[in-house]
Amino acid sequence: MWIEETERTEFSIGELAHEFDVTPRAIRFYEAEGLISPRRDGQRRIYTPRDRTRLKLTLRGKRLGLALSEIRELIDMYEPGRDARPQLERFLAVLESH
């Protein structure tokens, strides 16, 4: 049985690297910068859907030319199921400043 991406509860670093066309090293860098925080099972990193979304937002921010500090500020506002208006307003303000 095929599991939809939205139904998955965990991802490996290799799966995310492949999905977003980045290296595992890049993902570890964003982890070191505090932008994502996978849990560990021994030496293995286990990424949640929240980590996946934060990585996606980080990569989008980089493509838009945002600094990591700006990206961190924006994704720290991200919380599934909550009003996204403050995040969107801040995102627009950051874009206007570039």
C-alpha positions in Angstrom: 0.0 0.0 0.0 1.3 3.4 -1.0 1.5 6.0 1.8 0.8 9.6 0.8 3.6 12.0 1.7 1.3 13.9 4.0 0.6 10.7 6.0 4.2 9.9 6.6 5.5 10.5 10.1 9.2 10.3 9.5 11.9 10.8 6.9 15.6 9.9 6.6 18.2 12.5 5.6 18.7 10.7 2.3 15.0 10.9 1.5 14.9 14.6 2.2 18.1 15.3 0.3 16.7 13.4 -2.7 13.3 15.1 -2.5 14.7 18.7 -2.3 17.8 18.0 -4.5 20.3 19.1 -1.8 23.2 17.2 -0.2 22.9 15.5 3.2 25.7 17.9 4.2 23.4 20.9 3.5 20.7 19.4 5.6 23.2 18.9 8.5 24.3 22.5 8.1 20.7 23.7 8.5 20.4 21.5 11.5 23.6 23.0 13.0 22.2 26.4 12.4 19.1 25.4 14.4 16.6 25.6 11.5 15.6 22.0 11.8 16.0 19.6 14.7 15.5 15.9 14.0 15.4 13.4 16.7 17.9 10.6 16.8 17.8 6.9 16.9 21.4 6.1 17.7 23.5 7.7 14.9 20.4 8.0 12.6 18.6 11.3 12.2 14.8 11.0 12.0 13.0 13.9 10.5 9.3 14.7 11.1 6.8 16.3 8.8 7.5 19.5 10.8 11.2 19.2 10.0 10.4 18.6 6.3 8.3 21.7 6.2 10.9 23.8 8.0 13.5 22.5 5.5 11.2 23.4 2.6 10.7 26.9 3.9 14.5 27.3 4.5 15.3 26.3 0.9 12.6 28.7 -0.5 14.0 31.5 1.6 17.6 30.8 0.3 16.3 30.9 -3.3 14.7 34.3 -2.6 18.1 35.6 -1.3 17.1 35.8 2.4 19.7 35.6 5.1 19.6 32.6 7.5 18.6 35.0 10.3 15.6 36.2 8.3 14.7 32.6 7.4 14.9 31.6 11.0 12.6 34.4 12.1 10.0 33.4 9.5 10.1 29.7 10.1 10.0 30.1 13.9 6.6 31.7 13.4 5.4 28.5 11.5 3.1 26.3 13.5 0.7 24.0 11.7 -2.9 24.7 12.4 -2.3 28.3 13.6 -3.2 31.6 11.9 -0.5 32.2 9.2 -1.2 35.9 8.9 1.7 37.1 11.2 4.1 34.9 9.3 2.8 36.1 5.9 2.9 39.8 6.9 6.5 39.4 8.2 7.5 37.5 5.0 6.1 40.4 2.9 8.0 42.9 4.9 11.3 41.0 4.5 10.7 40.7 0.7 10.0 44.4 0.4 13.3 45.1 2.2 15.3 43.2 -0.5 
